[in-house]
Amino acid sequence: MASSRRVWVKALVVALLVLSGCYPLVYRPRDIANARRQFRIPRAVSFQSFESYPRTSGFFGREGLRITGTARFSESQFRAYVAHLDDENVWEPVAYRDYSPSIGETYSAEALRWNALPIPDSLAQWFGQIGFEPDGLGLQDGVYYCSVILTVRGQPLEHNPAAYRWHPVGRSCSELSESEHPTILAFAVLDYEQRLIHVHIQFSG
């Protein structure tokens, strides 16, 4: 009996160690990769801070995942980055790794565009309504990016007219109606004075 109990205790300890090690070894690098890919941040540009929660996976994965980070550019890196902000060949849809939906089926013309600061009052109010408090909201000199993926209802299913197909689509935050709730919200502020980019990705729970 005691021997069996010791085996279970050892197994539990090993499991906890494995789970606790998943964040620095698996999840954190994956979250950083998603942030870099979505905001086209070169690997040579270092993150000064980076956090993501939850750090472990639950029964349905990492529901409600929040990713936040701040990276600083050198002068040459910043000039190169800003030069491509309006390049549609650079700002094409990029799939999220290890998250469903990973990418929208379609995107609006405004979905991946940067806009001049300050943040519009209407957008700031919406952030307040959904409890979203990203860094950089008060900045005046720079640009911001706000893109969402949401699920919209399509045509009824042929074998079940009472059910519908659902499609992930990409839009800008300004195109959302009050009744629509994003599955993924990606937001960034590029601070021209400090050469910083504040990035935020929020997944629905």
N, C-alpha and C positions, 0 to 999 in steps of 0.2 A: 504493500500500500504506500509506504513512504517512498519507495523507489519510483513508483508510478507518478507520485506527486512531484518528485524532483524532476522527472522527465517533462511533465507539463509546465513546470516553472521555467525550465531551461528553454523550452520551445517558445513560451511567451516572451521571454527576454530576447531571444533571437529575432522574433517577429517584430518586437518594438524597435530593436536596433536597425533592422532592415527598413522599416517604415520611416524612422527618423532620418535615415540616410538617403531617402529618396529625394528629398527636396534639394539639397546641394548637388547631388549627383545627377538627378534626372529632371526634376520639375523646374528648378531655377534656371538652368541653361536653356531649357525649352521655352520658358517664359521670356527670357532675354532674346532668344532667336525670334519669337513671334513679334516682340516689340521692334526689333531691328528691321524685320522684313516689312512690317506694316508701315513704318515711318521712314524706310529707306536709310536707316542710320548705318554708315559704314562701320566695319569692325574696328577700324583704326580710331574711331571716336569712342572715348571711354565714358562709361556711366559713372557719375559721381555718387549716385544713390540708386538703389533698385530694391523694390519690395514686391512680393506677390503673395496673395492669400486666397484660399487655404493652402497650406503647405503639404497637406496629405490628401489622398483620394478617398472619397466616401463610396457608398454603395452605387451611386450614379455618377461617379467621377468627381472632378473638382468643381462642383456646382457653385455658381456665384463667384467665380474667379475674378479677382481684381489685380491688375498689374499697374504699377506706377514706377516711374523712373525719371531721372534727370541726367542728361549727358551734356558735356561741354566740348565745343569745337575749338580747334586752333583757328587762327585767322584764315589760313589757306583752306582748311576744311570747311569753314563757314561760308566763304565765298563760293566754293564749288557746290555746296549744298543749296544755297539760296539761288544759284544760277539755274537750277533744275526744278524749282518749285512749280513752274507753270508748264513743264514738259509732260505732255500726255503720254509719251512713250515711256517715261519713268514712272508716272503715277497711274499705273494700270492696277486692276484688282489683283490682290495677292491672297492666296489661301492661308488660313490659320492652320497651324500644325496641331494635330491631335485634339481638334475640337469640332463638334458638329452643331450647326452647319459650318463648314470650313470656308465657304465663299458664296457670294450671291450668284444667282443665275443671270441676273441683269443688274446694271448700275445706271443711275441717272447721270446726266451731264455734270451735275454739281456734286456728286457723291465724293469725289476724291480731290476736290479743289481746296487750296489754301485761301484764306480771306484776311484782309487787313484788320488789325486790332483798332479799337477796343471790341470786346465781346458785345454783341447786341443785347439790349435789356431783355428782349423776349427769350433769348437763349439762356441768359443768366437766370431768369425766372424759372424756366423749364428745369434747369439743373437743380434749383432749389426744391422744386416739386418732387423730383425723383431722388433727392438726397445725394446728389453728385457734387463733390467739393474738390475739384482738381486744382493743382498748383497753377499759378500764372493768370488767374482770372482778372486780376487787377492791372496787368501790364498794358501799356499803351503803345510801346514802340516795338512792332513786330507783326507777326501773322499767326493765325490759328487754323486748325484743321479739326473738323468734326464730322465724322462719318458713322453711319449705322448700317447694320444688317437687320432687317425685320422680316417676319414671315407673313405673307399675304395669301388670301384664299383664292384658289383658282377654280377650275371647272369641276362639276360633280363627277364622281367616279362612275364609270359605265356600269359596273356590277352592283353599285350601291349609290343611287342618286341622292340619298340623304347625307352622304359623306362627300368631302371635297378634297381635291389636291391642294397642297400648301407649298408655296415657293418662297425661298429666301431671296430677297432683293436688297440691293445697296442703294442708299440715299444719303443725302446730306442731312444733318440734324435739323436744319431750317425747313426741310420739306416734310417733317413729321407732323401729323395732326395730333390733337389732344388725346384721341382714342387709340393711337398706335403706340406700342411699346417695343423698343428695340431688343433683339436677341443679343446683339453685340454692339457696344458703343466704343468707338475709338476717337480719342481727343488728344490734341497736342497744341502746345503754344511754343512758338519760336521767338525767343527774346533776343532782339537785335543788339541791344546794348551790352548784354553779358555774354552773348554767343552761346546761350543755353537752349536746350529743347526739353520741355516738360512733357512727358508722354503718359497716357492713361488708357487702359483697355479694360472694359467692364463687361463681363458675360452674365447673362441672366441666370438665375438660380432655379 
